[in-house]
Amino acid sequence: MISLYLFIFFTVFLFGVVSLMIKRENLLMILLSMEFSMLGLLMFLFNLMLMFIGEIYFVVIFVVFMVIDSVLGLTILIFMIRLYGNDYFFGFNLLEC
């Protein structure tokens, strides 16, 4: 039963990484797929901490870093939409600075 849970969590993580590779032209889709893969890692870490170690503080620290990552990503998305009008990567050139 434990290996079934670990397989499901690993599958969630892999789906997030695969969607990150497939949908990489849009910043919002990149952020969503990164959050989906981080959710799989969070479930795996939570299960690991409950089974073996018993310390949940690492999970809380991981959740804090996930929230910080998502806030920074949404801030970059908002600034990018305000500057360029959309969030597609192929619409602008980063080397023109």
MDTraj code that builds the backbone (N, CA, C; nanometers):
import mdtraj as md
import numpy as np

residues = "MET ILE SER LEU TYR LEU PHE ILE PHE PHE THR VAL PHE LEU PHE GLY VAL VAL SER LEU MET ILE LYS ARG GLU ASN LEU LEU MET ILE LEU LEU SER MET GLU PHE SER MET LEU GLY LEU LEU MET PHE LEU PHE ASN LEU MET LEU MET PHE ILE GLY GLU ILE TYR PHE VAL VAL ILE PHE VAL VAL PHE MET VAL ILE ASP SER VAL LEU GLY LEU THR ILE LEU ILE PHE MET ILE ARG LEU TYR GLY ASN ASP TYR PHE PHE GLY PHE ASN LEU LEU GLU CYS".split()
xyz = np.array([
    [0.0823, -0.1196, 0.0000],
    [0.0000, 0.0000, 0.0000],
    [0.0866, 0.1258, 0.0000],
    [0.1981, 0.1200, 0.0704],
    [0.2868, 0.2357, 0.0752],
    [0.3485, 0.2614, -0.0620],
    [0.3843, 0.1555, -0.1302],
    [0.4446, 0.1742, -0.2615],
    [0.3436, 0.2301, -0.3615],
    [0.2145, 0.2007, -0.3421],
    [0.1113, 0.2576, -0.4289],
    [0.1040, 0.4087, -0.4096],
    [0.1091, 0.4544, -0.2847],
    [0.1090, 0.5982, -0.2581],
    [0.2314, 0.6657, -0.3181],
    [0.3472, 0.6044, -0.2998],
    [0.4694, 0.6629, -0.3542],
    [0.4653, 0.6669, -0.5060],
    [0.4074, 0.5651, -0.5681],
    [0.3921, 0.5637, -0.7132],
    [0.2985, 0.6756, -0.7595],
    [0.1906, 0.6979, -0.6869],
    [0.0970, 0.8054, -0.7233],
    [0.1644, 0.9415, -0.7085],
    [0.2382, 0.9623, -0.6008],
    [0.3056, 1.0905, -0.5799],
    [0.4125, 1.1135, -0.6860],
    [0.4854, 1.0084, -0.7200],
    [0.5867, 1.0212, -0.8240],
    [0.5230, 1.0473, -0.9602],
    [0.4078, 0.9872, -0.9852],
    [0.3358, 1.0116, -1.1104],
    [0.2865, 1.1557, -1.1187],
    [0.2377, 1.2095, -1.0083],
    [0.1955, 1.3498, -1.0056],
    [0.3138, 1.4410, -1.0356],
    [0.4280, 1.4122, -0.9755],
    [0.5480, 1.4909, -1.0024],
    [0.5894, 1.4812, -1.1489],
    [0.5874, 1.3610, -1.2051],
    [0.6261, 1.3439, -1.3451],
    [0.5286, 1.4116, -1.4405],
    [0.3988, 1.4092, -1.4099],
    [0.3025, 1.4802, -1.4939],
    [0.3293, 1.6309, -1.4926],
    [0.3679, 1.6833, -1.3773],
    [0.4025, 1.8247, -1.3697],
    [0.5251, 1.8585, -1.4522],
    [0.6262, 1.7727, -1.4479],
    [0.7488, 1.7968, -1.5251],
    [0.7227, 1.7825, -1.6747],
    [0.6426, 1.6830, -1.7141],
    [0.6107, 1.6642, -1.8559],
    [0.5283, 1.7810, -1.9079],
    [0.4324, 1.8278, -1.8307],
    [0.3544, 1.9442, -1.8755],
    [0.4406, 2.0696, -1.8805],
    [0.5421, 2.0775, -1.7948],
    [0.6366, 2.1893, -1.8016],
    [0.7147, 2.1856, -1.9318],
    [0.7527, 2.0663, -1.9763],
    [0.8267, 2.0548, -2.1022],
    [0.7384, 2.0804, -2.2235],
    [0.6135, 2.0414, -2.2163],
    [0.5242, 2.0558, -2.3320],
    [0.4724, 2.1981, -2.3455],
    [0.4279, 2.2587, -2.2376],
    [0.3645, 2.3910, -2.2408],
    [0.4593, 2.4982, -2.1902],
    [0.5692, 2.5193, -2.2583],
    [0.6664, 2.6157, -2.2094],
    [0.6638, 2.7496, -2.2819],
    [0.5643, 2.7745, -2.3666],
    [0.5604, 2.9024, -2.4360],
    [0.4798, 3.0071, -2.3601],
    [0.4089, 2.9667, -2.2569],
    [0.3234, 3.0565, -2.1827],
    [0.3667, 3.0557, -2.0357],
    [0.3894, 3.1737, -1.9790],
    [0.4406, 3.1821, -1.8424],
    [0.3405, 3.1299, -1.7412],
    [0.2129, 3.1522, -1.7623],
    [0.1129, 3.1033, -1.6690],
    [0.1094, 2.9509, -1.6661],
    [0.1226, 2.8880, -1.7815],
    [0.1251, 2.7416, -1.7852],
    [0.2522, 2.6865, -1.7207],
    [0.3633, 2.7586, -1.7350],
    [0.4870, 2.7176, -1.6689],
    [0.4702, 2.7232, -1.5178],
    [0.4094, 2.8296, -1.4684],
    [0.3883, 2.8424, -1.3244],
    [0.2936, 2.7360, -1.2723],
    [0.1875, 2.7073, -1.3465],
    [0.0922, 2.6055, -1.3027],
    [0.1550, 2.4660, -1.3008],
    [0.2335, 2.4335, -1.4017],
    [0.2956, 2.3014, -1.4035],
    [0.4038, 2.2891, -1.2961],
    [0.4741, 2.3980, -1.2669],
    [0.5708, 2.3942, -1.1573],
    [0.5016, 2.3733, -1.0230],
    [0.3881, 2.4387, -1.0024],
    [0.3138, 2.4202, -0.8783],
    [0.2583, 2.2789, -0.8681],
    [0.2190, 2.2206, -0.9812],
    [0.1679, 2.0834, -0.9807],
    [0.2784, 1.9850, -0.9440],
    [0.3967, 2.0056, -0.9982],
    [0.5077, 1.9165, -0.9621],
    [0.5503, 1.9381, -0.8170],
    [0.5446, 2.0601, -0.7695],
    [0.5769, 2.0858, -0.6292],
    [0.4727, 2.0242, -0.5361],
    [0.3480, 2.0157, -0.5815],
    [0.2453, 1.9504, -0.5026],
    [0.2747, 1.8013, -0.4884],
    [0.3221, 1.7387, -0.5964],
    [0.3628, 1.5984, -0.5875],
    [0.4786, 1.5789, -0.4917],
    [0.5761, 1.6703, -0.4961],
    [0.6884, 1.6620, -0.4019],
    [0.6428, 1.6844, -0.2584],
    [0.5459, 1.7741, -0.2391],
    [0.4944, 1.7987, -0.1049],
    [0.4251, 1.6752, -0.0498],
    [0.3446, 1.6097, -0.1319],
    [0.2765, 1.4880, -0.0862],
    [0.3776, 1.3788, -0.0535],
    [0.4802, 1.3656, -0.1373],
    [0.5846, 1.2665, -0.1112],
    [0.6588, 1.2967, 0.0181],
    [0.6942, 1.4227, 0.0383],
    [0.7670, 1.4617, 0.1594],
    [0.6815, 1.4421, 0.2836],
    [0.5538, 1.4767, 0.2741],
    [0.4643, 1.4597, 0.3880],
    [0.4494, 1.3123, 0.4239],
    [0.4348, 1.2288, 0.3216],
    [0.4246, 1.0850, 0.3466],
    [0.5542, 1.0301, 0.4066],
    [0.6662, 1.0744, 0.3555],
    [0.7958, 1.0296, 0.4074],
    [0.8156, 1.0724, 0.5520],
    [0.7782, 1.1954, 0.5835],
    [0.7950, 1.2437, 0.7207],
    [0.7032, 1.1704, 0.8175],
    [0.5831, 1.1363, 0.7742],
    [0.4923, 1.0639, 0.8632],
    [0.5368, 0.9194, 0.8852],
    [0.5938, 0.8580, 0.7810],
    [0.6317, 0.7170, 0.7936],
    [0.7596, 0.6974, 0.8736],
    [0.8618, 0.7747, 0.8434],
    [0.9937, 0.7431, 0.8969],
    [1.0410, 0.8371, 1.0063],
    [1.0378, 0.9634, 0.9798],
    [1.1059, 1.0560, 1.0694],
    [1.0114, 1.1106, 1.1763],
    [0.8961, 1.1554, 1.1368],
    [0.8003, 1.2072, 1.2328],
    [0.8099, 1.3563, 1.2560],
    [0.9053, 1.4232, 1.1969],
    [0.9179, 1.5687, 1.2116],
    [0.8447, 1.6363, 1.0971],
    [0.7462, 1.7160, 1.1295],
    [0.6646, 1.7805, 1.0275],
    [0.7165, 1.9219, 0.9978],
    [0.8153, 1.9688, 1.0695],
    [0.8676, 2.1041, 1.0489],
    [0.9264, 2.1218, 0.9088],
    [0.9837, 2.0161, 0.8547],
    [1.0381, 2.0241, 0.7200],
    [0.9278, 2.0470, 0.6175],
    [0.8120, 1.9877, 0.6415],
    [0.6982, 2.0067, 0.5516],
    [0.6500, 2.1513, 0.5573],
    [0.6476, 2.2084, 0.6754],
    [0.6060, 2.3485, 0.6901],
    [0.7041, 2.4411, 0.6194],
    [0.8312, 2.4153, 0.6324],
    [0.9323, 2.4964, 0.5638],
    [0.9180, 2.4820, 0.4127],
    [0.8902, 2.3604, 0.3648],
    [0.8704, 2.3371, 0.2220],
    [0.7475, 2.4117, 0.1722],
    [0.6399, 2.4126, 0.2495],
    [0.5183, 2.4855, 0.2107],
    [0.5459, 2.6357, 0.2053],
    [0.6246, 2.6863, 0.2986],
    [0.6593, 2.8289, 0.2972],
    [0.7370, 2.8631, 0.1705],
    [0.8329, 2.7795, 0.1324],
    [0.9079, 2.8051, 0.0099],
    [0.8202, 2.7911, -0.1147],
    [0.7223, 2.7009, -0.1106],
    [0.6286, 2.6897, -0.2233],
    [0.5462, 2.8173, -0.2384],
    [0.5013, 2.8725, -0.1277],
    [0.4220, 2.9958, -0.1315],
    [0.5066, 3.1122, -0.1807],
    [0.6291, 3.1210, -0.1336],
    [0.7188, 3.2280, -0.1790],
    [0.7452, 3.2159, -0.3289],
    [0.7660, 3.0946, -0.3758],
    [0.7889, 3.0705, -0.5177],
    [0.6677, 3.1105, -0.6009],
    [0.5495, 3.0759, -0.5553],
    [0.4302, 3.1103, -0.6327],
    [0.4039, 3.2606, -0.6325],
    [0.4306, 3.3272, -0.5218],
    [0.4112, 3.4729, -0.5164],
    [0.5106, 3.5430, -0.6089],
    [0.6353, 3.4998, -0.6083],
    [0.7339, 3.5597, -0.6983],
    [0.6995, 3.5335, -0.8443],
    [0.6514, 3.4138, -0.8749],
    [0.6112, 3.3822, -1.0115],
    [0.4938, 3.4662, -1.0580],
    [0.3950, 3.4846, -0.9725],
    [0.2805, 3.5681, -1.0102],
    [0.3193, 3.7147, -1.0222],
    [0.4131, 3.7602, -0.9396],
    [0.4618, 3.8976, -0.9521],
    [0.5336, 3.9177, -1.0850],
    [0.6167, 3.8237, -1.1238],
    [0.6843, 3.8322, -1.2540],
    [0.5831, 3.8271, -1.3673],
    [0.4795, 3.7448, -1.3528],
    [0.3744, 3.7367, -1.4543],
    [0.3017, 3.8694, -1.4685],
    [0.2686, 3.9332, -1.3587],
    [0.1982, 4.0625, -1.3641],
    [0.2861, 4.1691, -1.4271],
    [0.4131, 4.1759, -1.3893],
    [0.5032, 4.2748, -1.4488],
    [0.5248, 4.2493, -1.5971],
    [0.5317, 4.1233, -1.6352],
    [0.5503, 4.0897, -1.7762],
    [0.4277, 4.1273, -1.8590],
    [0.3092, 4.1056, -1.8051],
    [0.1872, 4.1436, -1.8771],
    [0.1761, 4.2948, -1.8859],
    [0.2159, 4.3654, -1.7822],
    [0.2097, 4.5121, -1.7879],
    [0.3117, 4.5706, -1.8844],
    [0.4282, 4.5086, -1.8963],
    [0.5312, 4.5612, -1.9864],
    [0.5078, 4.5218, -2.1319],
    [0.4739, 4.3947, -2.1553],
    [0.4676, 4.3444, -2.2924],
    [0.3260, 4.3220, -2.3427],
    [0.2269, 4.3201, -2.2559],
    [0.0893, 4.3023, -2.2989],
    [0.0428, 4.1580, -2.3017],
    [0.1322, 4.0629, -2.2955],
    [0.0952, 3.9212, -2.2895],
    [0.2038, 3.8454, -2.2142],
    [0.1831, 3.7139, -2.2014],
    [0.2817, 3.6338, -2.1283],
    [0.3419, 3.5244, -2.2152],
    [0.3471, 3.5487, -2.3454],
    [0.4110, 3.4530, -2.4355],
    [0.5589, 3.4853, -2.4474],
    [0.6422, 3.3821, -2.4459],
    [0.7859, 3.4033, -2.4519],
    [0.8353, 3.4316, -2.5933],
    [0.7641, 3.3861, -2.6940],
    [0.8128, 3.4067, -2.8300],
    [0.7823, 3.5463, -2.8827],
    [0.7091, 3.6274, -2.8088],
    [0.6711, 3.7599, -2.8548],
    [0.7747, 3.8677, -2.8324],
    [0.8766, 3.8422, -2.7577],
    [0.9794, 3.9423, -2.7312],
    [1.1166, 3.8757, -2.7280],
    [1.2178, 3.9583, -2.7416],
    [1.3544, 3.9083, -2.7431],
    [1.4258, 3.9602, -2.6186],
    [1.4829, 3.8716, -2.5417],
    [1.5515, 3.9117, -2.4197],
    [1.6897, 3.9722, -2.4460],
    [1.7433, 3.9533, -2.5660],
    [1.8774, 4.0015, -2.5949],
    [1.8811, 4.1444, -2.6467],
    [1.7671, 4.2114, -2.6542],
    [1.7622, 4.3481, -2.7056],
    [1.7980, 4.4522, -2.6001],
    [1.8229, 4.4128, -2.4792],
    [1.8525, 4.5097, -2.3730],
    [1.9698, 4.5885, -2.4094],
])
top = md.Topology()
chain = top.add_chain()
for i, resn in enumerate(residues, 1):
    res = top.add_residue(resn, chain, resSeq=i)
    for name in ("N", "CA", "C"):
        top.add_atom(name, md.element.get_by_symbol(name[0]), res)
traj = md.Trajectory(xyz[None], top)
